[in-house]
Amino acid sequence: MLGFPGISDVAPERYALYLLNDIMGGSMSSRLFQEVRERQGLVYSVHSGAQQYRDAGVLYLYAGTETDNFSKVLKAFLKEVRALKKDGLTAEELARAKDHLKGNLMLSLESSSSRMNRLARQELRFGAFHTVDEMLSHIDGVRPDQVEGLIQKLLDEEQLCLVTLGPVTKKNLPRELSLT
């Protein structure tokens, strides 16, 4: 799992973060899923996520792979991070991510446990409740430059953190990474 410095859930950038997460690895049409799983076939499971707290957070990338593919997966992750930083996101990616998030929000309304969890998180994090219409409006209101700003801020390789489960040695790390 690769981790990047994050932002808190009360930060106004949180909707841009939700979209960045969706573009990076939050759906089957995401960059990581398409490249690492579909094109290269290196993993069964790959995704990104945002873990947020009141005053801090992390954007992470996750992959479940065999030891033999570990270095290839890390290289693919770094390639996608660098491409996103260099080239930015496309208008199509942003539109697809917005539609995906709004669709998931609407589907979550069908589950009473999802609704109650959302309300509890809002109370704990904001001390107030946000209506579905407000959340949909915030998602729609995210501009490309807001996501681009987060890309530059959060996908900082100098802040990169690597967490693994399983054997990792210098031998199966890409040359550009080192163990310290």
Secondary structure, DSSP 8 states (H G I E B T S, - for coil): -EEEE---TTSTTHHHHHHHHHHHTSSTTSHHIIIIIIIS---SEEEEEEEE-SS-EEEEEEEE--GGGHHHHHHHHHHHHHHHHHH---HHHHHHHHHHHHHHHHHHTT-HHHHHHHHHHHHHHHSS---HHHHHHHHHH--HHHHHHHHHHH--GGG-EE--SS---GGGS-TT----
